[in-house]
Amino acid sequence: MASNDWFEKDFYKTLGVSKDVSEADLKKTYRKLARKYHPDSNPGDAAAEAKFKEISEAYTVLSDKAQREEYDQIRAMGSGARFQAPGGGTATGGGFEDVFSMFNRGGRGQQQADFDDIFSMFNRGGSAGFGGQAGFRPGPQKGPDVTARTTLDFATAVKGDTITLQGEDGKPFKVKVPAGVQDGQKIRLRGRGRASSSGGENGDIVVSVSVRKHPVFTRDGLNLRVTVPVTFTEAALGATIEVPTLGGDPVKLKVAAGTPSGRVLRVKGRGVESSKGTGDLLAEVQIVVPSHLDAAAKEALEKFAEAEPKENPRADLLAKAR
């Protein structure tokens, strides 16, 4: 059904297609744009969400043969098209200027009445409408969205779960949290919002997600990161160490002899498991220097210092700084 704001909206421009675009090309273009701007692909991006709504509205109209024909007729008014006015007369040429000149006859109240008269022309059928169609009637509008917020612990955000939240009316509702949801992402529950006042579909519930920090793990896309302390001797001589996993048993990881601080060791498949794939566990080695040495340890290190190669590890750094 037509909408009063079709005068101002160029759906062809919104989708980037020509006015003679075929159904197949229209669908292909829409799918490409929908994937690009879908809220699930742009968590927390209000601009992308608004763009997604615009292209969805444009495709809904242009993909329906009847609506597209009516839309084209309405838009033609802006390019000097003729239409038949009440009482059998015609208005021509000036497009928007001719139509909206009706507003210039009085104050604000008179202008509103004239505006209503314009759109009532298209609601009586016969020759007073566009091309003899049943008429121009505002279509049903989608109901308002309802917003909600929730804070998840790190493990729930990674693994996914079904949680219960409180609605604005005091009634609880369930939300399925997908595995891998990120801090700042929005979860949209289609058709669960407020009812439409014009017979359209219900609005949505939009849940904004916050995720608490974990004391050990951090997110890196689908990967999980953890910093693993190792002793100087483990790094120098090599060792097999235990590394924690999220919600599971520790895994054993081999540290090669001569491993420097900052090297990242990878455990395949122990990251975030989601519909988009499975990440890895990235363990970053951090060499820990003892804060206190007893006499025997100190003596051993002094002997090591005498035996180690007399190379200055900062020589290259100093040379590049010159």
Protein Blocks (a to p, Z undefined) as FASTA:
>chain_A
ZZfklmmpcfklmnopafkbcfklmmmmmmmmmmmmgmklmghiaklmmmmmmmmmmmmm
mmpmklmmmmmmmmmmmnopacddehhiacehjlmmmmmmmmmmbcfklmmmmmmmmmmm
mmngpjlbghhiabjcddddddddddddddddfklmmnopadddddfkopacdddddehi
aehiacddehiaccdfkopacddddddddddddfkbccehjaccddddddfklmmnopad
ddddehiacddddddehiaehiacddehiaccdfkbccdddddddddddfbdcfklmmmm
mmmmmmpccbdfklmmmmmmZZ
